[in-house]
Structure formats: C-alpha cells, structure tokens
Amino acid sequence: MRKNMEVGMKKMALYSVALVLFAYGAAVAVAETGGGCVRCHTDEALMKSLFVPPTIHGGEEGEG
C-alpha cells in the first residue's frame, strides 16, 4: 500500500513539473513574438483602429 502511494506521489510531482515547464515555455513564446495583451492595449493607434463608432441616423432632438 505504501509503495503505491509513493509511486502516485512521484507521478504527481513529475506531472506538476511538466505542467510548470509547459506554462513557462508558452509564456516565453508569447513574449518573444511580441504578441499578447500589453502590446495591443498600450498602442493607442491600434486600439483606435479596432473600434468603429456606430453611425447615428436621424439626429432629431427628443428621440430616444
């Protein structure tokens, strides 16, 4: 029984390390390509180009 627990704990530790390395690798890959939220959200011209204000038809006072 105790040996099975040790094997299970070793597997859990191995999978945890693998998950951390995978997450770190993905984060580094995103940072190296210049992608991600920070680049887009800090570029004012890019943010303005993504938003197209709706056109307002009519324009009469007292509407809505």
MOZIFEN-V97081 format. One record per helix or strand. SS is the DSSP state (H for helix, E for strand). FROM is the first residue (numbers start at 1). LEN is the number of residues. If there is no record, write none. Layout:
SS;FROM;LEN, SS;FROM;LEN
This chain:
H;2;31, H;37;5, H;44;7
